[in-house]
Amino acid sequence: MEKTGKKARAAVRLLLVGAAVCLLAAGTARGEVRTVLTKAANICMECIGIG
């Protein structure tokens, strides 16, 4: 019974990692990297008080 639980957990982990990779690839293909970096820079500038 112990091995079945470990296999199920491993399968779920693999599925979640695969989904994460697919979503990262989709976001990158849509050009979301630039958007995220721009927003992050704006937030940092506001927190520091420069912008």
C-alpha positions in Angstrom: 0.0 0.0 0.0 2.9 2.3 0.7 4.3 2.0 -2.8 1.0 2.9 -4.4 0.8 6.2 -2.4 4.4 7.1 -3.4 3.6 6.4 -7.0 0.5 8.5 -6.9 2.3 11.4 -5.3 5.1 11.1 -7.9 2.5 11.2 -10.7 0.8 14.2 -9.2 4.1 16.0 -8.9 5.1 15.2 -12.4 1.7 16.4 -13.7 2.0 19.7 -11.8 5.5 20.3 -13.1 4.4 19.6 -16.6 1.5 22.0 -16.2 3.8 24.7 -14.9 6.2 24.3 -17.8 3.3 24.5 -20.3 2.0 27.6 -18.7 5.4 29.2 -18.5 5.9 28.5 -22.2 2.5 29.9 -23.1 3.2 33.1 -21.2 6.6 33.5 -22.8 5.1 32.9 -26.3 2.5 35.7 -25.6 5.2 38.2 -24.6 4.2 38.3 -21.0 7.8 38.4 -19.8 8.2 42.0 -20.8 4.9 43.0 -19.1 5.9 41.3 -15.9 9.3 42.9 -15.8 7.9 46.3 -16.5 5.3 46.0 -13.8 8.0 44.7 -11.3 10.3 47.6 -12.1 7.4 50.1 -11.6 6.5 48.6 -8.3 10.1 48.7 -7.1 10.5 52.3 -8.2 7.4 53.3 -6.3 8.5 51.4 -3.1 11.9 53.1 -3.2 10.3 56.4 -3.9 12.2 57.2 -7.1 9.2 57.1 -9.4 
